[in-house]
Amino acid sequence: MVLTNTGSRLSRITDNYFDYYFEELKFFLAPLFEYKQGNCHNVTHFASLILRSYGVQHNKIWIYAPTRYREDSKQTIQLSDPNNISPNGLLTWGFHVALLLQYGGKEFVFDLFLDSEKPLTMAEWLERMQARKFRVDIENPDNYLFYTQASETKKNGLFTGQYFEYEGFCKEQNWMAKGLAINETAVEFYTKNWFHFNYKTLLSADYKLFVGRVNNFECVLRDSKTNKKMTEEFHQKHASIIDEYRLVYEKNLEKWIEKIASFL
């Protein structure tokens, strides 16, 4: 499906502008997409707002692993972590989302998480997922995230097939800015502490557990809470660096709230 363009700046993608839009998104979104562990929906929604400001027609393409829509499945999308910060060396996604654009009678995916050098055809994008089973939805770009229903076995619930826009509670609580701030802070963390991710040190295991799982990183920095891995003992052991990066996160959050406001 193709949406009707209501923008006034550009009516279509031309030979002069297609690559330009891709590079423009890289400029606005760097370094968010370098952290592959999560927040694809937040990064992609901000990218969508940028394209909308240019009046560019586009949709979002969502892919779901069976674990997100089947009660009896634990199958996820698993890809090699190029940054080597995941505890087991793998990215584990229940879902992923990117931008879908039409050009020259073909469909292309703008997905900086998977390829920051060029757009991908839909076939290339699906192949990169390495998923044997999956569900794909092509949706209105205004759809920010999907609804879930309670599940007996899934902590995050099951996908209902319905979506909601970036308004009301999620907008008031700055969900998008919080996601972007987490990703930027994560990149700053593993860039500064690269030695512990590339060589085995006394801190390697803890640091990979901390930043290599987005739920853990968000739990500590965004929510100031504990979980099964980010225990009170972990907080006490790494209190100094946690305090340091909470300040980094808060600074990044203020920046992204301001940047996003100019596109809403």
Secondary structure by P-SEA (a helix, b strand, c coil): cccccccccccccccccaaaaaaaaaaaccccccccccaaaaaaaaaaaaaaaacccbbbbbbbcccccccccccccccccccccccccbbbbcbbbbbbbbcccccccccccccccccccaaaaaaaacccccccccccccccbbbbccccccccbbbccccccccccccccaaaaaaaaaaaaaaaaaaaaaaaaaccccaaaaaaaaaccaaaaaaccccccccccccaaaaaaaaaaaaaaaaaaaaaaaaaaaaaaaac
